[in-house]
C-alpha cells in the first residue's frame, strides 16, 4: 500500500504511543474530529491523543488507502470495548502536513 509519507508517519507514531510526534504530523491550525468532538490546533490534538493513548492503547493496522479521496481504512485494536474495529481516517493534506482528520466507523 502506497501511503503519503505523513500518513505513514502518523500510523508509526500512533503505534509507538508518541503523542508529541503524532501532533507534529499536523499543521498548526489543523483540526481532528473524533467521537463527536473537534480538536483544534496542534496543542489540543496532542492533548487529545495523549489522553486517548493512556486510556485505550490503540494501535493501527493499515488495511486500504483510497488515494483519490485520501481515506485510510485501518483495523484499530486496544483496551476499548469492541476491539478490534475498522475505522476510516478521512484526511485533508496541505504542504506535507495533515490539515484535517475525521475518524469514522
C-alpha positions in Angstrom: 0.0 0.0 0.0 1.4 3.4 -1.0 0.6 5.9 1.7 1.7 9.5 1.7 4.7 10.0 3.9 2.8 12.0 6.5 0.1 9.3 6.9 2.8 6.6 7.3 4.4 8.8 10.0 1.1 9.2 11.8 0.5 5.5 11.9 4.0 4.9 13.1 3.8 7.5 15.9 0.4 6.2 17.0 1.8 2.6 17.2 4.6 4.0 19.3 2.2 6.0 21.5 4.3 9.1 20.8 1.8 11.9 21.3 4.2 14.8 20.6 5.4 13.2 17.3 1.8 12.4 16.4 0.8 16.0 16.9 3.8 17.1 14.8 2.2 15.4 11.7 -0.4 18.2 11.8 -0.4 21.8 10.6 -0.5 24.4 13.3 -4.2 25.2 12.7 -5.3 21.6 11.9 -8.4 20.0 13.3 -9.3 16.5 14.3 -12.9 15.2 14.6 -13.3 12.0 16.6 -16.1 10.6 18.8 -18.3 13.6 18.2 -15.7 16.2 19.3 -13.5 18.6 17.4 -9.9 19.3 18.5 -8.3 22.4 17.1 -4.6 23.2 16.7 -1.5 21.1 17.5 -1.6 21.6 21.3 -5.2 20.4 21.5 -4.5 17.5 19.2 -1.6 16.4 21.3 -3.6 16.6 24.5 -6.4 14.6 22.9 -4.2 11.8 21.5 -2.1 11.7 24.8 -5.3 11.1 26.8 -6.6 8.5 24.2 -3.3 6.7 24.2 -3.3 6.4 28.0 -7.0 5.3 28.1 -7.2 3.0 25.1 -3.7 2.0 24.0 -4.9 1.9 20.4 -2.7 0.6 17.6 -3.4 1.0 13.9 -3.0 -1.6 11.2 -3.5 -0.1 7.7 -5.9 -2.1 5.5 -6.6 0.0 2.5 -5.9 3.6 1.2 -8.2 5.4 -1.3 -5.8 7.8 -2.8 -8.4 9.9 -4.7 -10.4 10.5 -1.5 -7.5 10.4 1.0 -9.2 7.8 3.2 -7.3 5.2 5.1 -9.2 2.2 6.3 -7.5 0.6 9.3 -8.0 -2.0 12.0 -7.7 -0.4 15.4 -7.1 -2.5 18.4 -6.7 -1.6 22.0 -8.2 -1.6 25.5 -11.7 -0.4 24.5 -15.0 -2.3 24.1 -15.4 -4.0 20.7 -11.7 -4.1 20.0 -10.6 -4.6 17.2 -12.7 -2.4 15.0 -12.2 -1.0 11.5 -12.2 2.8 11.3 -11.9 5.2 8.3 -9.5 8.1 8.6 -10.5 10.9 6.2 -7.5 13.2 5.6 -7.0 16.6 4.1 -3.4 17.2 3.4 -1.6 20.5 2.8 2.1 21.3 2.3 3.1 17.8 3.5 1.1 18.0 6.8 -2.3 17.0 7.9 -4.8 19.9 7.8 -7.8 17.9 8.8 -8.6 14.4 10.0 -12.1 13.0 10.6 -12.3 9.5 12.1 -15.5 7.5 11.4 -16.7 4.0 12.0 
